[in-house]
Amino acid sequence: MSREIPFLKTPEQAAFRDQMETKVAHWITQWDGVEKLAAGLVGLPLSKPSISHSGASTTPAAVRAAFKSFTTYSLEYGVDLQTLAVRDLGDIQMHPTDIHECHRRIEESLHTLYEQQPQLVPILIGGDHSTSCPSIKAFAARYPEKKIGIIHFDAHHDVRNLEDGGPTNGTPFRGLLESGVVEGKHIVQIGIRGFMNSKAYHEYVKSHGVHIFTSRDVRRLGIDDVLDQALELAGDGTEALFVSFDVDVIDQAYAPGCPAVGTGGMNPWDALDALYRLGALPQVQGIDFVEFDPTVDVRNLTTRMTVQFMLTFLAGFSQRETSV
């Protein structure tokens, strides 16, 4: 029998482990397909529909890789997540070339998932923002004959016309409005900013009753006031809320990995506080994080920030679980 070679371990065994802390990588493990979950992570590795160069398809893998850098404890919110039933469900397999087929797969996969796990709160990691159209269609199907509302954080309206290239990362909310999945009066867009949208598209969303809070509104009114109004508007007459968080809503100083960088965006603390509040609300039953490119990020700043956004949403969610 061969002798054990001193100190020679697998990479996992050799990695430094502190027995007094739990890393997110050791908490959000692969789902076994049986455990009843409170929330589940699903990757949407798609970026072919992006109208600008984007490696957003690599985002789910980058987010998972960053889990080893974070613990489960938030001292700001006094929450430790390690006992919360959150697992990694994997990625939805995309077609190599067919965008419509990719969107069909997203909708079908999530629809089946919700049938099997009816209480699951999905945490969807894109991918470009085109993924939000099929994912929200699947989400809406959970509430037949009832209405849903959407809280949409973004620098852009994302209602580009479909004639100039079909479904892209700039069309998800055009697709949702024109398919009748959600009424404009139940959509609230937060963080929209100047010189990133055309007048025609701004008038389009207003004509459909979409409520708009610009990045300047957030700065002047404060995120708490804006979110109070947003929840009242999106929640009026709706059964459940979905949060769509495009990371380019954040100022470029904090989010260098976004293809559509720009100044005058929201600051991370406003986003963190908003996501904590949204996570704690029982009517919020789904969320996605989309539209950043790890291949052009700087020292993983945007990826790490997005992981903190996700964990902060879950910190709020854990308080919801505690209060039930």
N, C-alpha and C positions, 0 to 999 in steps of 0.2 A: 504494500500500500504506500502510495507516494505521500510524502510529508507536506503539510500545509506550508505554503510560502509566506513568511512573516510579512504582514502589512499589505499583502496583495489582495485587493478587494475589487468587487464590481464597482463601476462608477457610482451607482446608487449607494452602495455600502460605504464607499470611501468618502462620500460627500460629508461635509461638516453638519452635524445635527446637534442642536441644543435641546436637551430633554425638557426644558422649561417653556418651550414655545411650539406652536403648531403652525406650519407653513400652509398656505392655501393649496399648494401642490399636493400635500398629504391629506387634505380635507376633501377637495373636490375630486374624487376618484371616479373611475369609469362606472357607469350604471350597469348593474347586473341584469337589467331587463325585468326584474321582479319587484324590487323595493318600491314602496309607495313614496313618492317624492313630493316635497313642498315646492321646489323649483328645480329646473333643469337647464343646463347649458347646451345649446345647439349651434354648431358652426355652419355658416352659409358662405363657403369659399368661392365667391363669384365676383369677378371684376371686368369681364368682357364687355358688359353694357356701358362701361364708363366712357363718357365723351372726351375725357382727358386721360392721359397715360396713368395707369393705376395698377399697383400690385396688391389691391385690397383683398384679393383672394387668399393672400398669405396671412391675413389678420387672425383668423382663429388659431392657427398654429403659434403665432407670435404671442397671443394673449395667454395661451396655455404655458408657453415657455417662461413667461413672466411671473407665473404663479409662485415659483420658488423664491421670489424676492419679497413676498408679502406674508405677513402673519394674519391670523384670523381675528385679531383683537384690534378694536378701534377705541383708543382712549378718548377721542373727541366725543364720541357718542356713547361711550360706556357699554360697548357690545362685544361679546366674543361669539363668533359664528360657528365654532367647530362642531356644535351639536345639531345644527340646522341640516335638514335632509336635502342637500343640494348635490347633484351628481352631474357628470359629464356624459351626455347622451351620444356624443360624436358629431360628425359632419354629414350633411346631406350631400350625396354624390352628385356632382354636376355633369351635364353633357359637355363634351369637349368644345363644341362649336355652336350648338343650337340654343339661343337665349330663351326662346319661348318654352323649349323643353325644360330648361333649367328652372324657370319660374313655375312650370307645371309640377315639377318634382317637389319644389319647396312647398307648394300648396297641398299637394297630396300627402306628403310625408307628415307635415304638421297636422293636417286634418285627422290622420290615423292616430298620431300620437295623442291628440286631445281626446279621441274616443277611448283610448286605452288608459290614459291618465287624466281623467276629467278635472281633477283639482290642481293640476300642474300649472305653475306660473313659468312661462318660457322666458329664458334669457338668451336672445338670439344675437350671435356675433357675426356681423358681415365681414367681408363683402361690401360691395357698393350699395348705394341707397335703392337701387332698382329692386333689391330683395324685399323691401318693405311692402311693395304692392301685393305680391302673392302671400307673404306671411300674414299681412293684416286681413286679407280675404279669408284665409284659414281661421284666423282669430275670430272674425265676425261670424263665421259659420257655427261657432260654439254657442251663439245666442240667436237661434232662429226666431224670426218674428219680433225681435227686439233690436234696439239700437245701441251702437257703440260710439264712444268718443275717443278722440286722439289728442294727446299733448305732443307736439312736434317741435323739437329743438333743432334749429338749423340756421345757417346764414342765408339759405336759398328757399324760395317757395316750392321748388321741385314740381312745377306744373308745365314744363315745356310741352310744346305740341308734339303729337305722336306722328305727324306726317313727315317730319324731317329726320327720320331715322328709327322710328319704332320705339319700343320701350328702352329707356336708358336710365342712368342714375339721376337724371334730371326730370323724370316723368312719373315717379310713383304716386304722387298725390293727384295728378291729372287722371291717372288710371283709376284710382279709388273713387274720385268724384264722378267720373263719367260712367263707371260701372254701377253706381248707386250703392256701393258698399257702405259708404258713410256720407252723411249730409254735411255740407260745408259749415253749417252753424254749430256742428259738434266737433270741429277741428280748431285747435288753437295753435298758432305758430309763434314760437318764442325765439328771439335772437336774430331775426331777419335783419340784414344790414345793407347799407347803400352801396351802389356801384357793383353789385353782384346779381342784380335782378333787373329785368326790363320793365318798363312801365306797363306794357301789355300784360305781362304775367301778374304784376301787382293788381291790376284792375280785374284780371280774371278771378283771382282768389276772393277779392272783395265782392265781386258780382255773385259769387256762390255763397256768400255769408261767412267765409272763413275769418276768424278773429286773429289779429296780428299784433304782436308786441315786438318792437324792434330791439336791437341790442342797446340802443340809446334809451329806450323806455326802461329796460332793466337797470341801466346805470342810474337813471334819474329817479325812478320810482322805488327801486329795490326789488330783489327777487321775491321776497315774501309777499309783497303787495301784488306783483305780477302773477305769482302762482295762485294766490287767493282768487284772483279774477279768472284765471285760466281754468281752475277746477270748477268754479261755478258755471262757467260757460260750457265747457266740454261735458260736464256732468249733468247738465240740465236735460232730463228726459232720457238719459242713456243707462244701459244696464251695466256696462263695464268700460274701463278706460285702457287704452294701449299707449305706451310711451315710445316714441321713435326719436332716438338721440343720434343726430349726425354730429360727429366730433368736430367738424369744421365750424360749428357754432362758437367754439372757443377761439380766442385771439391767437393769431399766428405765433406770438411770442411763447405760448405754452404748447402749441400743437404743430410743430414743424413737419410732422408726418402726414398732414392732410394735403391731398392734391390741390384743393382750392383754398390756399392760405390767404389770409387778409387781416388787416389791422381793424381795430374797433370792435372786436368780438367780446364775448362774455369772458369773465375770469373763472378759473377753476373752482374757487370757493363758492361762488353763486351756484354753479352746477352741482357741487357736492351737497349743499344744503337743500337744493330743490330735489335731488334724487333721493336723499334720505326721507324727506317728507312724502314723496311719491311712493317710495317703497313701503311706508307705514300705512298707506291707505288701502283698505280692503277692495275698493272698487278698481284699483290698478291691477290688472290681471295679465299683463305681458309687457315686455320691453325689448327693444333692439338697440344695439350700438353699431354704427355703420360709418363707412366712408373715411377710413384713413389707411395709409399705405406704409407698412413696416419697412419696405425696401428703400424708402427715402427718409426714414425717420432719423433723428439725431440722438444717439445713445439711448434708443428705446424710450425717449421721453413721452411720446404720444401713446405708445402702447401701455407704458406703466400708468400714465394718467387715466387711460380708459379702464384699466383693471381697478384702479381706485374708485372710479365712478361706479363700476359694477358692484364692488364690495360695499360701497356706501349705500347703494340701493338695497342690497341684501341686509345691511345693518338695520335699515328702516323696516324691511320685511320681517326680520326676526322679532321686532317689537310687536308687529301685527300678530305673529304666531303666538307670542307670549300672552297677548291680551285676549286671545280667543278662549 
